[in-house]
């Protein structure tokens, strides 16, 4: 009997221990599941954003450029002439088409500042004919400019990334001709010369592509005094003209590089 009771007690303890172990395992699984569910319900921490450096703004105006230009010019040639027939004064009022090529190089000196060396060479059709005939001997006289060039310094700034405003100034040079028709037996007399003077200008360029700009420019050109003289059968003759021009040009430029 004692042995039977001992066996029953041992079996009971084993079943109790199994129940406790099973309950513990169930509780452990429940705890893990609850923790996973709770963690899933928590707000997820956002990843730190990755910032990329902003691209460098395009510099539309520095570097070497070449382009074409065309426009209109008008000017004056205030002339004093001396001859055996008497002294006369008259003024050429020239006008005509101007067109050619331009080139230069600009350096960026500040976020909005530029300095450059620029040059242009143009064919011109600036001419005028006068009929100064105080004593009936001078039939007509013509003043003409056949070409014009400028080379100078340019200073500019960009009020907007694609717009350059500038002023320029320097040396001007050009070819001038003069011809005068007299009554017989003197006939026609002519002369030509290359003159050097100065110019001042201002203008703007606007970029419409990374390497292309269009613009406009005004120049005031002073070629100084042009003097011509002739020895004729009637005696020596001379004329002196002060030549100035106003020129307005449209241009297109291509800039090399990026």
C-alpha positions in Angstrom: 0.0 0.0 0.0 2.8 2.4 0.9 4.5 1.5 -2.4 1.3 2.3 -4.3 0.9 5.7 -2.6 4.5 6.6 -3.4 4.1 5.8 -7.1 0.9 7.9 -7.3 2.6 10.9 -5.7 5.5 10.6 -8.1 3.3 10.5 -11.1 1.3 13.5 -9.8 4.4 15.6 -9.4 5.6 14.7 -12.9 2.2 15.8 -14.4 2.3 19.0 -12.4 5.8 19.7 -13.5 4.8 19.1 -17.1 1.8 21.5 -16.8 4.0 24.2 -15.2 6.6 23.8 -18.0 4.0 23.9 -20.7 2.4 27.0 -19.2 5.8 28.6 -19.0 6.5 27.9 -22.7 3.1 29.3 -23.7 3.8 32.5 -21.6 7.2 32.9 -23.2 5.7 32.6 -26.7 3.0 35.1 -25.8 5.6 37.5 -24.4 7.7 37.4 -27.6 4.6 37.8 -29.8 3.3 40.7 -27.8 6.8 42.4 -27.9 6.9 42.0 -31.7 3.4 43.4 -32.1 4.2 46.3 -29.9 7.4 47.0 -31.7 5.6 46.9 -35.0 3.1 49.4 -33.7 5.8 51.9 -32.7 6.5 54.7 -35.2 9.5 53.9 -37.4 12.5 56.2 -37.2 13.0 58.0 -40.6 16.4 57.7 -42.3 18.5 60.8 -42.4 18.1 62.6 -45.8 21.1 62.5 -48.1 21.9 66.0 -49.4 23.7 66.5 -52.8 25.8 69.5 -53.5 24.0 72.0 -55.8 25.4 72.1 -59.3 27.7 75.0 -60.1 25.8 77.8 -61.9 26.7 78.1 -65.6 29.1 80.9 -66.4 27.8 82.2 -69.7 30.3 85.0 -70.4 33.9 84.1 -69.4 36.4 82.8 -71.9 37.2 83.4 -75.6 34.4 84.3 -78.0 34.0 85.2 -81.6 30.9 86.5 -83.4 29.3 88.5 -86.2 27.7 92.0 -86.1 25.7 94.3 -88.3 24.2 97.7 -87.8 23.8 101.3 -88.9 26.1 104.2 -88.5 25.8 108.0 -88.9 28.4 110.7 -88.5 29.9 114.0 -89.4 32.9 115.3 -91.2 33.3 119.1 -90.4 35.5 120.3 -93.2 37.5 123.5 -93.8 39.0 123.8 -97.3 41.6 126.3 -98.6 42.3 127.0 -102.3 43.2 129.7 -104.8 39.4 130.0 -105.4 38.7 131.0 -101.8 38.2 129.4 -98.4 35.0 127.4 -97.7 33.6 125.3 -94.9 31.1 122.5 -95.2 30.0 119.3 -93.3 29.7 115.8 -94.5 26.7 114.0 -92.9 27.6 110.4 -93.5 25.4 107.4 -92.9 25.2 103.8 -94.0 25.4 100.1 -93.1 28.2 98.7 -90.9 29.0 95.0 -90.5 31.7 92.6 -89.7 33.3 90.4 -87.0 34.1 90.7 -83.4 36.2 88.7 -80.9 37.6 88.8 -77.5 38.4 87.2 -74.1 36.6 87.9 -70.8 37.7 87.0 -67.3 35.3 86.7 -64.3 36.7 88.9 -61.6 33.9 88.6 -59.0 30.6 86.7 -58.7 29.0 89.3 -60.9 32.0 91.1 -62.4 33.9 90.7 -65.7 36.8 92.3 -67.5 37.8 91.7 -71.0 39.7 92.6 -74.1 37.6 93.0 -77.2 38.1 93.9 -80.9 36.0 94.3 -84.0 36.6 94.9 -87.7 33.8 96.1 -89.9 33.3 97.1 -93.5 31.4 100.4 -93.8 29.4 102.3 -96.3 29.4 105.7 -94.6 29.5 108.4 -97.2 28.1 111.8 -98.2 28.5 114.1 -101.1 28.4 117.9 -100.8 28.3 120.7 -103.4 30.2 123.6 -101.8 30.5 125.9 -104.8 31.1 129.5 -103.5 32.8 130.7 -106.6 31.6 128.2 -109.2 34.8 126.1 -109.3 34.1 123.1 -107.0 31.5 120.9 -108.5 31.3 118.3 -105.7 33.2 116.7 -102.9 32.7 113.3 -101.4 33.8 111.9 -98.0 33.7 108.2 -97.4 34.8 105.6 -94.8 35.5 102.2 -96.2 36.3 100.2 -93.0 36.4 100.7 -89.3 38.1 98.8 -86.4 38.1 99.1 -82.6 40.2 97.4 -79.9 39.7 98.1 -76.2 38.9 97.2 -72.7 35.5 96.0 -71.6 34.1 96.1 -68.0 30.8 94.4 -67.2 28.5 92.9 -64.6 25.6 90.4 -64.6 22.4 91.7 -63.0 21.0 88.3 -63.9 22.9 85.0 -64.6 22.1 85.2 -68.3 22.5 89.0 -68.9 25.7 90.9 -69.1 25.8 94.8 -69.2 29.1 96.4 -70.1 31.0 99.6 -71.0 34.0 99.6 -73.3 36.6 102.0 -74.6 39.9 102.1 -76.5 41.5 102.7 -79.8 39.6 103.2 -83.1 41.1 103.0 -86.6 39.7 103.2 -90.1 40.1 103.9 -93.7 38.9 107.3 -95.1 38.7 108.6 -98.6 38.0 112.0 -100.1 37.4 113.0 -103.7 36.7 116.4 -105.1 35.6 117.4 -108.6 36.7 120.8 -110.0 36.0 122.5 -113.3 38.5 121.9 -116.1 41.4 122.0 -116.4 41.9 120.9 -112.8 39.7 117.8 -113.0 39.1 115.3 -110.2 41.4 115.0 -107.2 41.2 112.2 -104.6 43.1 110.9 -101.6 42.9 108.1 -99.0 44.3 107.5 -95.6 44.2 105.3 -92.5 43.4 107.3 -89.3 43.7 106.3 -85.7 41.5 107.7 -82.9 39.4 106.5 -79.9 36.0 105.2 -79.1 33.6 104.7 -76.2 30.8 102.2 -76.1 28.2 100.4 -74.1 26.0 97.3 -74.6 24.5 94.1 -73.4 24.7 90.4 -74.1 22.0 87.8 -73.3 22.6 84.1 -73.2 20.1 81.9 -75.0 22.2 78.7 -74.8 25.3 77.7 -72.7 27.7 78.9 -75.5 25.6 81.4 -77.4 24.6 85.0 -76.8 22.9 87.8 -78.7 23.3 91.5 -77.9 23.4 95.1 -79.0 26.1 97.8 -78.7 26.5 101.5 -79.2 29.8 103.1 -80.1 30.9 106.7 -80.4 34.0 106.9 -82.6 36.3 109.8 -83.2 39.0 109.3 -85.9 40.5 112.7 -85.3 41.4 115.1 -88.1 41.9 114.1 -91.7 44.0 116.4 -93.8 44.4 116.2 -97.5 46.3 118.5 -99.9 46.9 118.8 -103.6 49.2 120.7 -105.9 47.2 121.8 -108.9 47.9 124.0 -111.9 45.9 126.7 -110.1 48.0 126.4 -107.0 48.0 124.4 -103.7 44.7 123.2 -102.2 44.0 121.6 -98.8 41.1 120.4 -96.8 40.8 119.3 -93.1 37.9 117.3 -91.7 37.1 116.3 -88.1 35.4 112.8 -88.4 33.1 111.4 -85.8 30.6 108.5 -86.0 27.7 107.0 -84.0 27.2 103.3 -84.6 24.5 100.9 -83.3 25.1 97.2 -83.9 23.3 93.9 -83.3 25.6 90.9 -82.7 25.7 87.1 -82.1 28.6 85.5 -80.3 29.8 82.0 -79.7 31.8 81.3 -76.5 34.4 78.5 -76.5 34.5 76.2 -73.5 31.8 75.3 -70.9 
